Amino acid sequence: MPTVSLASPNDFAEWRAAARALLQAGVPPEAVAWSDPTRPAGLFADDAPLPAADRPAGAVPPAFLELAEAVVCHSDPERFGLLYRLLFRLREDRGLLEVADDADVLRLNRMASAVRRDSHKMTAFVRFRAVAEPGQGERFLAWFEPDHFVLERTAPFFVRRFAGMDWAIVTPYRSALWDRHDLSFGPGGRKADLPAEDALEDTWRTYFASIFNPARLKVGAMKSEMPVKYWRNLPEAELIPSLIRGAKDAEEAMIARQASTPPARHLRQAERVEAEPGPDRAEIVSLADARAAVQGCRRCPLYENATQAVFGEGPARATIMVVGEQPGDQEDLAGRPFVGPAGKVFDAAIEKVGIDRKAVYVTNAVKHFKFEPRGKRRIHQKPNAGEVAACRFWLELERQFVKPRIVVALGATAATSLLGRPVTISATRGEPIRLEDGSWLFVTVHPSYLLRIRERWAADQERERFEDDLGRIKAFAEELDGGETGRAAS
C-alpha cells in the first residue's frame, strides 16, 4: 500500500493538493496510507510518488472545506485518512455531511469541535512574560502546550490583540513570532528556554483575585473554565487553593451585600411605585405619550433589573411593522430596538431584498430585557407567557397608533403575542394571516436564530430562507401599496 508523507502536521493546502491528486487518479481510500509527520514512519511504509491526474476531481460542499481546515489541525494520526475518505465519499453523495448518524461525519464534527475548543483555550490561557534584550528593547514571550496543532490558526488573534509589541509564542511543535510588521513561524521549543517570571506576574494575580467568583465553585466551573493542565503556566494559579479555601465565606459575604444594599436605581423605583402597574390607557393619546409612559411600566417584574424599557422605533405611520421578542443586552443599554448582533443580521437582510429600514417600524413583544447574570455577562432569558401577556398592552398601543398594514412576527414569542395563542414557526411561516384589525401578519424566524447555527452551510441556507420570507413580504406590500414598498404612509 503506497504511503503519502506530508511535511507539515497541519498544512491544509498541502493535504488538499495530495488529496486532489489521489482523487483525480481515482485512488480509493483503502488503497492509500497517510503518514503523520509528527510520528515515526512505519517499518514497511512505501513512500510512493503521487499518481498523475487523469480525470477531474469535482467540487465539494464549502462546509466540508471549513471542517477540513480545522480537522487537519487535530492530533489524531488518522485525520488525513478520515478527510480523504469523506472527500472520496462526497463525490457520490453531496448531502453526506447532513447524515448526522454517519460514523465518519460524527467523527469529523467532533474533531473539528475539539480543535476549535483548543484554539479558544489558547486565546484564554496564554500569558506573556517580558524579556529585555540588549539593543533590541523589550520583547514578550509565552509558552503554551496545545492538545492539537492550533498555533498557526490561532496566532492571528494575538496579532490583532497585541499588534503594538514584539512577541513570540513557543509550543512543543512550533513557534510564532511577531515583530509588529510580519507574522512568521519557526521550530518549536521547550518551556525551560523561557523566563520563569517577570513584573507582570503580580498584575495577573491581582486581576484574577478581583474577578474570582466563589459561587462558581458549586457547579465545578473552576476546572472547566481554567483546566488544571494550564495552571502551571499561569501566575494567578498559585492563588487558586487559597481562594477555594475561602470561597464559602466570600460567597456568604457576597450574598449578604446583595441582600442589604440593592442598587440605588432599584431603591428609587421602589419608592416611586408600590403595586401600581403603571400608566392607564386613558392617559396615553399618542405614540409619543406611549413612548414616554412605558418607562413607568410595572405590569411585570422585568423592569426591576433592566436598565430601561425599550420602545419601538420608526415612522409614526408605516406600512410594515416588525415585532421581535425582547430587547437584548445592547438594546437595553442603548434604549433602542434592533441595534445588537441580531439587528445587524436583520438590517442586512432587508437591505438585500430592497426594503427601506428607515420606513419600517421595529419593536418587540416585550419591552424590558430579561436576563440571567453570569459573571460579568448578562445571558438572554426567554420571557414567559405571563410577561408576554403583560406587555401586550404596549404592543397593542403601537399597532393602534402606527396602523401598519403588514405586521411581521420574528420568532414564536412575537407570533404568540400578536395572535393571543401559542403558535409554532413551522405551522405559520410564510403565509399571510388576517388579524382582527384588518392588517396582515407574516411569521418568520428571529435573526438571532441564524446567529446560533454553527455550521456555515446550514446558516447560509437558513439566511437565504429568511431573506426569501422578507422578499415575499415586500412583494405583498407592493400589491397593497401599488408598488411603493416599505414607504411610510403619509
ROKE-468203 format. One record per residue (C-alpha): residue in one letter; x, z, y. Coordinates in steps of 0.02 Angstrom, whole numbers, m for minus. Layout:
% residues N
<aa a	px X	pz Z	py Y>;
...
//
This chain:
% residues 490
<aa m	px 0	pz 0	py 0>;
<aa p	px 76	pz m50	py 169>;
<aa t	px 104	pz 88	py 296>;
<aa v	px 80	pz 70	py 484>;
<aa s	px 201	pz 182	py 579>;
<aa l	px 162	pz 218	py 761>;
<aa a	px 294	pz 277	py 885>;
<aa s	px 179	pz 396	py 980>;
<aa p	px 61	pz 530	py 913>;
<aa n	px m72	pz 492	py 1043>;
<aa d	px m47	pz 321	py 1120>;
<aa f	px m219	pz 240	py 1112>;
<aa a	px m156	pz 70	py 1167>;
<aa e	px m25	pz 69	py 1028>;
<aa w	px m154	pz 115	py 895>;
<aa r	px m278	pz m11	py 964>;
<aa a	px m152	pz m153	py 956>;
<aa a	px m110	pz m112	py 775>;
<aa a	px m293	pz m92	py 727>;
<aa r	px m339	pz m257	py 810>;
<aa a	px m205	pz m349	py 712>;
<aa l	px m265	pz m274	py 548>;
<aa l	px m445	pz m310	py 591>;
<aa q	px m410	pz m490	py 639>;
<aa a	px m321	pz m514	py 473>;
<aa g	px m468	pz m438	py 380>;
<aa v	px m368	pz m295	py 303>;
<aa p	px m491	pz m165	py 234>;
<aa p	px m463	pz 20	py 274>;
<aa e	px m423	pz 66	py 94>;
<aa a	px m281	pz m61	py 91>;
<aa v	px m177	pz 18	py 229>;
<aa a	px m98	pz 188	py 262>;
<aa w	px m62	pz 260	py 434>;
<aa s	px 92	pz 365	py 463>;
<aa d	px 81	pz 515	py 579>;
<aa p	px 237	pz 506	py 691>;
<aa t	px 244	pz 696	py 702>;
<aa r	px 264	pz 715	py 513>;
<aa p	px 399	pz 653	py 395>;
<aa a	px 361	pz 486	py 312>;
<aa g	px 306	pz 488	py 131>;
<aa l	px 434	pz 457	py m4>;
<aa f	px 353	pz 293	py m55>;
<aa a	px 298	pz 232	py 115>;
<aa d	px 309	pz 43	py 138>;
<aa d	px 329	pz 15	py 324>;
<aa a	px 274	pz m167	py 318>;
<aa p	px 254	pz m277	py 473>;
<aa l	px 78	pz m301	py 539>;
<aa p	px m10	pz m454	py 470>;
<aa a	px m32	pz m609	py 575>;
<aa a	px m205	pz m625	py 652>;
<aa d	px m307	pz m773	py 591>;
<aa r	px m483	pz m729	py 648>;
<aa p	px m571	pz m648	py 799>;
<aa a	px m577	pz m458	py 800>;
<aa g	px m751	pz m446	py 878>;
<aa a	px m820	pz m320	py 1001>;
<aa v	px m859	pz m136	py 975>;
<aa p	px m977	pz m19	py 1071>;
<aa p	px m898	pz 60	py 1225>;
<aa a	px m947	pz 231	py 1157>;
<aa f	px m826	pz 208	py 1013>;
<aa l	px m682	pz 169	py 1129>;
<aa e	px m717	pz 325	py 1231>;
<aa l	px m721	pz 433	py 1074>;
<aa a	px m566	pz 348	py 1002>;
<aa e	px m465	pz 385	py 1160>;
<aa a	px m499	pz 569	py 1130>;
<aa v	px m482	pz 571	py 940>;
<aa v	px m312	pz 484	py 944>;
<aa c	px m251	pz 645	py 1029>;
<aa h	px m310	pz 755	py 885>;
<aa s	px m179	pz 837	py 774>;
<aa d	px m264	pz 787	py 611>;
<aa p	px m142	pz 668	py 522>;
<aa e	px m290	pz 565	py 459>;
<aa r	px m353	pz 524	py 633>;
<aa f	px m283	pz 347	py 637>;
<aa g	px m357	pz 304	py 468>;
<aa l	px m527	pz 376	py 517>;
<aa l	px m531	pz 274	py 676>;
<aa y	px m485	pz 113	py 586>;
<aa r	px m615	pz 145	py 451>;
<aa l	px m750	pz 167	py 582>;
<aa l	px m689	pz 16	py 678>;
<aa f	px m699	pz m88	py 519>;
<aa r	px m875	pz m24	py 481>;
<aa l	px m936	pz m57	py 659>;
<aa r	px m911	pz m244	py 632>;
<aa e	px m1058	pz m241	py 512>;
<aa d	px m1161	pz m104	py 593>;
<aa r	px m1150	pz m86	py 782>;
<aa g	px m1275	pz 55	py 776>;
<aa l	px m1167	pz 160	py 660>;
<aa l	px m1124	pz 289	py 794>;
<aa e	px m1309	pz 332	py 808>;
<aa v	px m1317	pz 386	py 625>;
<aa a	px m1299	pz 572	py 655>;
<aa d	px m1277	pz 622	py 473>;
<aa d	px m1142	pz 492	py 430>;
<aa a	px m987	pz 587	py 371>;
<aa d	px m865	pz 480	py 471>;
<aa v	px m970	pz 489	py 630>;
<aa l	px m988	pz 678	py 613>;
<aa r	px m802	pz 698	py 593>;
<aa l	px m766	pz 581	py 739>;
<aa n	px m877	pz 680	py 857>;
<aa r	px m809	pz 848	py 801>;
<aa m	px m630	pz 791	py 827>;
<aa a	px m671	pz 721	py 1000>;
<aa s	px m753	pz 886	py 1047>;
<aa a	px m602	pz 984	py 987>;
<aa v	px m487	pz 877	py 1095>;
<aa r	px m598	pz 900	py 1248>;
<aa r	px m601	pz 1088	py 1221>;
<aa d	px m412	pz 1094	py 1204>;
<aa s	px m391	pz 994	py 1363>;
<aa h	px m508	pz 1114	py 1454>;
<aa k	px m410	pz 1263	py 1390>;
<aa m	px m252	pz 1186	py 1458>;
<aa t	px m327	pz 1174	py 1633>;
<aa a	px m380	pz 1356	py 1621>;
<aa f	px m229	pz 1440	py 1543>;
<aa v	px m75	pz 1352	py 1612>;
<aa r	px 24	pz 1470	py 1726>;
<aa f	px 164	pz 1401	py 1834>;
<aa r	px 321	pz 1502	py 1871>;
<aa a	px 429	pz 1469	py 2023>;
<aa v	px 610	pz 1417	py 1999>;
<aa a	px 733	pz 1397	py 2143>;
<aa e	px 861	pz 1262	py 2108>;
<aa p	px 1015	pz 1243	py 2222>;
<aa g	px 996	pz 1092	py 2335>;
<aa q	px 826	pz 1046	py 2263>;
<aa g	px 711	pz 1179	py 2334>;
<aa e	px 576	pz 1266	py 2235>;
<aa r	px 501	pz 1195	py 2076>;
<aa f	px 364	pz 1263	py 1964>;
<aa l	px 373	pz 1265	py 1775>;
<aa a	px 242	pz 1306	py 1644>;
<aa w	px 240	pz 1324	py 1456>;
<aa f	px 87	pz 1279	py 1352>;
<aa e	px 56	pz 1263	py 1166>;
<aa p	px m95	pz 1148	py 1139>;
<aa d	px m181	pz 1132	py 972>;
<aa h	px m186	pz 943	py 995>;
<aa f	px m87	pz 810	py 1088>;
<aa v	px m181	pz 831	py 1253>;
<aa l	px m40	pz 841	py 1382>;
<aa e	px m50	pz 658	py 1436>;
<aa r	px m240	pz 656	py 1457>;
<aa t	px m240	pz 824	py 1550>;
<aa a	px m87	pz 805	py 1663>;
<aa p	px m183	pz 703	py 1796>;
<aa f	px m290	pz 858	py 1827>;
<aa f	px m134	pz 953	py 1882>;
<aa v	px m78	pz 806	py 1988>;
<aa r	px m242	pz 817	py 2084>;
<aa r	px m239	pz 1006	py 2094>;
<aa f	px m55	pz 1030	py 2136>;
<aa a	px m8	pz 867	py 2220>;
<aa g	px 98	pz 952	py 2353>;
<aa m	px 225	pz 1037	py 2241>;
<aa d	px 356	pz 988	py 2112>;
<aa w	px 308	pz 1047	py 1939>;
<aa a	px 335	pz 1023	py 1755>;
<aa i	px 229	pz 1071	py 1605>;
<aa v	px 325	pz 1091	py 1442>;
<aa t	px 243	pz 1084	py 1272>;
<aa p	px 324	pz 1081	py 1100>;
<aa y	px 296	pz 893	py 1082>;
<aa r	px 315	pz 826	py 1259>;
<aa s	px 340	pz 872	py 1443>;
<aa a	px 253	pz 812	py 1601>;
<aa l	px 347	pz 804	py 1767>;
<aa w	px 275	pz 779	py 1941>;
<aa d	px 389	pz 754	py 2093>;
<aa r	px 248	pz 738	py 2223>;
<aa h	px 251	pz 550	py 2201>;
<aa d	px 258	pz 500	py 2018>;
<aa l	px 199	pz 574	py 1855>;
<aa s	px 319	pz 548	py 1710>;
<aa f	px 337	pz 613	py 1533>;
<aa g	px 488	pz 667	py 1433>;
<aa p	px 532	pz 756	py 1271>;
<aa g	px 459	pz 924	py 1225>;
<aa g	px 549	pz 1090	py 1240>;
<aa r	px 549	pz 1274	py 1197>;
<aa k	px 470	pz 1422	py 1284>;
<aa a	px 641	pz 1507	py 1287>;
<aa d	px 703	pz 1372	py 1406>;
<aa l	px 582	pz 1426	py 1543>;
<aa p	px 597	pz 1576	py 1660>;
<aa a	px 512	pz 1734	py 1596>;
<aa e	px 438	pz 1796	py 1761>;
<aa d	px 426	pz 1763	py 1947>;
<aa a	px 346	pz 1830	py 2106>;
<aa l	px 177	pz 1755	py 2065>;
<aa e	px 152	pz 1871	py 1916>;
<aa d	px 83	pz 2014	py 2023>;
<aa t	px m36	pz 1893	py 2110>;
<aa w	px m111	pz 1838	py 1945>;
<aa r	px m129	pz 2019	py 1888>;
<aa t	px m217	pz 2071	py 2048>;
<aa y	px m334	pz 1921	py 2042>;
<aa f	px m380	pz 1948	py 1859>;
<aa a	px m414	pz 2134	py 1884>;
<aa s	px m528	pz 2095	py 2032>;
<aa i	px m637	pz 1970	py 1936>;
<aa f	px m643	pz 2065	py 1771>;
<aa n	px m825	pz 2093	py 1719>;
<aa p	px m841	pz 2237	py 1595>;
<aa a	px m1017	pz 2186	py 1543>;
<aa r	px m948	pz 2025	py 1466>;
<aa l	px m865	pz 2126	py 1327>;
<aa k	px m1035	pz 2158	py 1248>;
<aa v	px m1053	pz 1980	py 1189>;
<aa g	px m872	pz 1954	py 1141>;
<aa a	px m847	pz 1834	py 1285>;
<aa m	px m673	pz 1901	py 1321>;
<aa k	px m592	pz 1818	py 1172>;
<aa s	px m694	pz 1659	py 1186>;
<aa e	px m652	pz 1633	py 1370>;
<aa m	px m470	pz 1688	py 1353>;
<aa p	px m418	pz 1659	py 1171>;
<aa v	px m289	pz 1781	py 1104>;
<aa k	px m162	pz 1642	py 1067>;
<aa y	px m139	pz 1614	py 1255>;
<aa w	px m118	pz 1797	py 1303>;
<aa r	px 70	pz 1796	py 1277>;
<aa n	px 88	pz 1658	py 1408>;
<aa l	px m21	pz 1740	py 1541>;
<aa p	px 46	pz 1875	py 1659>;
<aa e	px m127	pz 1953	py 1676>;
<aa a	px m145	pz 1975	py 1487>;
<aa e	px m47	pz 2138	py 1490>;
<aa l	px m192	pz 2214	py 1590>;
<aa i	px m322	pz 2174	py 1457>;
<aa p	px m300	pz 2329	py 1345>;
<aa s	px m319	pz 2450	py 1491>;
<aa l	px m465	pz 2352	py 1564>;
<aa i	px m553	pz 2356	py 1396>;
<aa r	px m525	pz 2543	py 1379>;
<aa g	px m605	pz 2572	py 1550>;
<aa a	px m743	pz 2444	py 1528>;
<aa k	px m881	pz 2567	py 1487>;
<aa d	px m853	pz 2674	py 1642>;
<aa a	px m834	pz 2518	py 1751>;
<aa e	px m995	pz 2444	py 1684>;
<aa e	px m1093	pz 2604	py 1718>;
<aa a	px m1023	pz 2611	py 1894>;
<aa m	px m1069	pz 2429	py 1924>;
<aa i	px m1248	pz 2459	py 1866>;
<aa a	px m1262	pz 2615	py 1974>;
<aa r	px m1205	pz 2518	py 2128>;
<aa q	px m1332	pz 2381	py 2096>;
<aa a	px m1473	pz 2506	py 2074>;
<aa s	px m1435	pz 2611	py 2228>;
<aa t	px m1379	pz 2482	py 2356>;
<aa p	px m1481	pz 2321	py 2349>;
<aa p	px m1432	pz 2182	py 2470>;
<aa a	px m1490	pz 2209	py 2649>;
<aa r	px m1593	pz 2049	py 2640>;
<aa h	px m1697	pz 2122	py 2499>;
<aa l	px m1724	pz 2283	py 2597>;
<aa r	px m1790	pz 2184	py 2745>;
<aa q	px m1907	pz 2089	py 2633>;
<aa a	px m1969	pz 2249	py 2552>;
<aa e	px m2003	pz 2324	py 2723>;
<aa r	px m2094	pz 2167	py 2782>;
<aa v	px m2214	pz 2150	py 2635>;
<aa e	px m2289	pz 2263	py 2504>;
<aa a	px m2416	pz 2172	py 2396>;
<aa e	px m2470	pz 2030	py 2510>;
<aa p	px m2447	pz 1856	py 2432>;
<aa g	px m2407	pz 1775	py 2598>;
<aa p	px m2498	pz 1663	py 2722>;
<aa d	px m2678	pz 1616	py 2693>;
<aa r	px m2737	pz 1436	py 2682>;
<aa a	px m2839	pz 1452	py 2842>;
<aa e	px m2681	pz 1490	py 2941>;
<aa i	px m2600	pz 1325	py 2892>;
<aa v	px m2666	pz 1170	py 2978>;
<aa s	px m2517	pz 1051	py 2968>;
<aa l	px m2366	pz 1007	py 2863>;
<aa a	px m2256	pz 1093	py 2993>;
<aa d	px m2359	pz 1252	py 2975>;
<aa a	px m2338	pz 1246	py 2786>;
<aa r	px m2150	pz 1220	py 2801>;
<aa a	px m2135	pz 1374	py 2911>;
<aa a	px m2258	pz 1480	py 2812>;
<aa v	px m2177	pz 1453	py 2642>;
<aa q	px m2032	pz 1565	py 2692>;
<aa g	px m2152	pz 1713	py 2687>;
<aa c	px m2223	pz 1671	py 2516>;
<aa r	px m2239	pz 1817	py 2394>;
<aa r	px m2352	pz 1736	py 2265>;
<aa c	px m2225	pz 1766	py 2127>;
<aa p	px m2063	pz 1868	py 2112>;
<aa l	px m1945	pz 1720	py 2129>;
<aa y	px m1925	pz 1749	py 2316>;
<aa e	px m1834	pz 1912	py 2281>;
<aa n	px m1668	pz 1833	py 2228>;
<aa a	px m1675	pz 1659	py 2304>;
<aa t	px m1584	pz 1626	py 2468>;
<aa q	px m1738	pz 1541	py 2542>;
<aa a	px m1888	pz 1437	py 2498>;
<aa v	px m1851	pz 1251	py 2489>;
<aa f	px m1996	pz 1147	py 2555>;
<aa g	px m2020	pz 960	py 2539>;
<aa e	px m1937	pz 831	py 2649>;
<aa g	px m1987	pz 658	py 2707>;
<aa p	px m2114	pz 565	py 2814>;
<aa a	px m2274	pz 657	py 2861>;
<aa r	px m2364	pz 506	py 2786>;
<aa a	px m2282	pz 423	py 2637>;
<aa t	px m2344	pz 304	py 2503>;
<aa i	px m2236	pz 389	py 2370>;
<aa m	px m2213	pz 575	py 2342>;
<aa v	px m2083	pz 629	py 2213>;
<aa v	px m2102	pz 801	py 2134>;
<aa g	px m1959	pz 886	py 2040>;
<aa e	px m1955	pz 1053	py 1950>;
<aa q	px m1873	pz 1176	py 2069>;
<aa p	px m1726	pz 1185	py 2190>;
<aa g	px m1554	pz 1206	py 2112>;
<aa d	px m1404	pz 1305	py 2170>;
<aa q	px m1353	pz 1183	py 2308>;
<aa e	px m1532	pz 1156	py 2366>;
<aa d	px m1558	pz 1345	py 2375>;
<aa l	px m1407	pz 1362	py 2490>;
<aa a	px m1444	pz 1208	py 2597>;
<aa g	px m1632	pz 1234	py 2610>;
<aa r	px m1663	pz 1050	py 2568>;
<aa p	px m1726	pz 968	py 2409>;
<aa f	px m1628	pz 845	py 2301>;
<aa v	px m1455	pz 870	py 2378>;
<aa g	px m1365	pz 927	py 2219>;
<aa p	px m1297	pz 826	py 2071>;
<aa a	px m1471	pz 779	py 2008>;
<aa g	px m1518	pz 725	py 2184>;
<aa k	px m1370	pz 608	py 2190>;
<aa v	px m1424	pz 528	py 2025>;
<aa f	px m1598	pz 506	py 2097>;
<aa d	px m1532	pz 430	py 2259>;
<aa a	px m1426	pz 304	py 2163>;
<aa a	px m1571	pz 255	py 2051>;
<aa i	px m1699	pz 224	py 2188>;
<aa e	px m1570	pz 130	py 2291>;
<aa k	px m1535	pz 19	py 2141>;
<aa v	px m1719	pz m27	py 2118>;
<aa g	px m1744	pz m54	py 2305>;
<aa i	px m1845	pz 98	py 2360>;
<aa d	px m1802	pz 169	py 2531>;
<aa r	px m1757	pz 352	py 2507>;
<aa k	px m1799	pz 393	py 2688>;
<aa a	px m1977	pz 330	py 2662>;
<aa v	px m2010	pz 439	py 2510>;
<aa y	px m2072	pz 619	py 2521>;
<aa v	px m1974	pz 729	py 2399>;
<aa t	px m2020	pz 905	py 2347>;
<aa n	px m2027	pz 1022	py 2197>;
<aa a	px m2165	pz 1104	py 2096>;
<aa v	px m2082	pz 1274	py 2126>;
<aa k	px m2007	pz 1316	py 2295>;
<aa h	px m1884	pz 1455	py 2251>;
<aa f	px m1728	pz 1441	py 2142>;
<aa k	px m1746	pz 1534	py 1977>;
<aa f	px m1578	pz 1576	py 1901>;
<aa e	px m1479	pz 1694	py 1791>;
<aa p	px m1318	pz 1766	py 1864>;
<aa r	px m1168	pz 1728	py 1752>;
<aa g	px m1007	pz 1790	py 1827>;
<aa k	px m994	pz 1706	py 1997>;
<aa r	px m1110	pz 1565	py 1946>;
<aa r	px m1299	pz 1552	py 1954>;
<aa i	px m1368	pz 1467	py 1799>;
<aa h	px m1534	pz 1374	py 1814>;
<aa q	px m1682	pz 1453	py 1725>;
<aa k	px m1843	pz 1358	py 1687>;
<aa p	px m1992	pz 1427	py 1786>;
<aa n	px m2132	pz 1497	py 1679>;
<aa a	px m2315	pz 1447	py 1683>;
<aa g	px m2363	pz 1589	py 1800>;
<aa e	px m2230	pz 1542	py 1927>;
<aa v	px m2281	pz 1359	py 1920>;
<aa a	px m2464	pz 1405	py 1944>;
<aa a	px m2425	pz 1521	py 2089>;
<aa c	px m2327	pz 1386	py 2180>;
<aa r	px m2461	pz 1252	py 2155>;
<aa f	px m2536	pz 1320	py 2318>;
<aa w	px m2391	pz 1243	py 2415>;
<aa l	px m2383	pz 1081	py 2319>;
<aa e	px m2569	pz 1050	py 2347>;
<aa l	px m2544	pz 1080	py 2533>;
<aa e	px m2406	pz 949	py 2536>;
<aa r	px m2516	pz 823	py 2446>;
<aa q	px m2661	pz 856	py 2564>;
<aa f	px m2555	pz 832	py 2720>;
<aa v	px m2442	pz 689	py 2661>;
<aa k	px m2583	pz 597	py 2570>;
<aa p	px m2470	pz 496	py 2453>;
<aa r	px m2548	pz 353	py 2358>;
<aa i	px m2422	pz 374	py 2217>;
<aa v	px m2354	pz 539	py 2151>;
<aa v	px m2201	pz 535	py 2037>;
<aa a	px m2175	pz 686	py 1923>;
<aa l	px m1993	pz 709	py 1873>;
<aa g	px m2000	pz 810	py 1712>;
<aa a	px m2131	pz 906	py 1616>;
<aa t	px m2140	pz 1053	py 1737>;
<aa a	px m2189	pz 940	py 1883>;
<aa a	px m2314	pz 846	py 1774>;
<aa t	px m2392	pz 1009	py 1715>;
<aa s	px m2410	pz 1070	py 1893>;
<aa l	px m2492	pz 909	py 1951>;
<aa l	px m2611	pz 892	py 1802>;
<aa g	px m2650	pz 1076	py 1783>;
<aa r	px m2614	pz 1075	py 1597>;
<aa p	px m2461	pz 1068	py 1484>;
<aa v	px m2400	pz 891	py 1451>;
<aa t	px m2251	pz 806	py 1370>;
<aa i	px m2146	pz 667	py 1442>;
<aa s	px m2164	pz 558	py 1287>;
<aa a	px m2355	pz 563	py 1295>;
<aa t	px m2372	pz 523	py 1480>;
<aa r	px m2218	pz 425	py 1530>;
<aa g	px m2230	pz 258	py 1618>;
<aa e	px m2420	pz 232	py 1631>;
<aa p	px m2516	pz 269	py 1792>;
<aa i	px m2636	pz 417	py 1783>;
<aa r	px m2777	pz 431	py 1910>;
<aa l	px m2785	pz 601	py 1995>;
<aa e	px m2942	pz 682	py 2066>;
<aa d	px m2897	pz 641	py 2246>;
<aa g	px m2882	pz 456	py 2203>;
<aa s	px m2692	pz 447	py 2201>;
<aa w	px m2594	pz 383	py 2051>;
<aa l	px m2474	pz 490	py 1950>;
<aa f	px m2321	pz 423	py 1859>;
<aa v	px m2220	pz 535	py 1743>;
<aa t	px m2037	pz 510	py 1701>;
<aa v	px m1884	pz 616	py 1660>;
<aa h	px m1795	pz 729	py 1783>;
<aa p	px m1624	pz 663	py 1839>;
<aa s	px m1543	pz 824	py 1779>;
<aa y	px m1587	pz 769	py 1602>;
<aa l	px m1473	pz 619	py 1623>;
<aa l	px m1330	pz 732	py 1676>;
<aa r	px m1345	pz 835	py 1517>;
<aa i	px m1319	pz 688	py 1398>;
<aa r	px m1141	pz 698	py 1334>;
<aa e	px m1122	pz 528	py 1251>;
<aa r	px m1090	pz 394	py 1382>;
<aa w	px m1184	pz 257	py 1289>;
<aa a	px m1337	pz 368	py 1273>;
<aa a	px m1327	pz 422	py 1455>;
<aa d	px m1314	pz 240	py 1512>;
<aa q	px m1463	pz 194	py 1403>;
<aa e	px m1571	pz 335	py 1471>;
<aa r	px m1519	pz 297	py 1650>;
<aa e	px m1573	pz 117	py 1629>;
<aa r	px m1739	pz 176	py 1562>;
<aa f	px m1759	pz 294	py 1711>;
<aa e	px m1722	pz 150	py 1829>;
<aa d	px m1850	pz 43	py 1737>;
<aa d	px m1980	pz 179	py 1767>;
<aa l	px m1939	pz 179	py 1953>;
<aa g	px m1944	pz m11	py 1955>;
<aa r	px m2121	pz m10	py 1884>;
<aa i	px m2172	pz 120	py 2014>;
<aa k	px m2101	pz 9	py 2151>;
<aa a	px m2199	pz m141	py 2085>;
<aa f	px m2358	pz m36	py 2076>;
<aa a	px m2330	pz 25	py 2254>;
<aa e	px m2307	pz m155	py 2314>;
<aa e	px m2476	pz m200	py 2242>;
<aa l	px m2557	pz m55	py 2334>;
<aa d	px m2465	pz m88	py 2497>;
<aa g	px m2472	pz m276	py 2494>;
<aa g	px m2285	pz m296	py 2467>;
<aa e	px m2220	pz m157	py 2580>;
<aa t	px m2136	pz m43	py 2453>;
<aa g	px m2086	pz 134	py 2492>;
<aa r	px m2125	pz 120	py 2677>;
<aa a	px m2203	pz 266	py 2768>;
<aa a	px m2382	pz 232	py 2815>;
<aa s	px m2421	pz 228	py 2999>;
//
